[in-house]
Amino acid sequence: MAGLNLILVTHAEKLLEVECSDVGLPGRKGDMGILPGHTALISTLRPGELSYQPADGGARRFVAVAPGFCEVADDTVTVLTETAAPAENIDAAAARTERDELAAEYDRASFEEQAGLKDRVDTAQARVDVAGRV
C-alpha cells in the first residue's frame, strides 16, 4: 500500500514518525491536504492544526503546531515547528487559561508589540482547538 511518511520535529525532539494515508497542514496561505504522490513543495506553516490518518486505519489524529515549515518530497512530509502537542497531551483547561492570558496581553500591547504576540496567541488557540478533538 502506497502511503506517506510523516515526520514531525520540534527544536527539542522528533515528536512523531508515522505512516499515514493523508496529512492536513495549516499553511501560511491556507490549509493544505497532502496525499501520496503529491508534488514536491516547501511551505511555511502558521499556528494551527496538523491532522493525519494513520495508515493502519485507526482514528484520525490531531496535533497543535506553532509556526514552522514543511517539506513534501517522495511521499515524505517533514514538519519542523517551534512546538507541537498531540491532542491527548493537552490539558484543555490549562490551554484555555494560556489563551485567555495571551489574548489579554495582546489587547493591552502596543501595535508594535502585537506583531510579536500574534503567533503566540494563535498557537494557544490551536492548542484549545486540538484539545477539543480528543
PyMOL commands that set and color helices and strands:
alter all, ss='L'
color gray80, all
select helices_A, chain A and resi 87-89+92-108+111-131
alter helices_A, ss='H'
color red, helices_A
select strands_A, chain A and resi 4-10+14-27+30-34+41-45+48-54+61-65+68-73+76-81+84-86
alter strands_A, ss='S'
color yellow, strands_A
deselect
rebuild
show_as cartoon
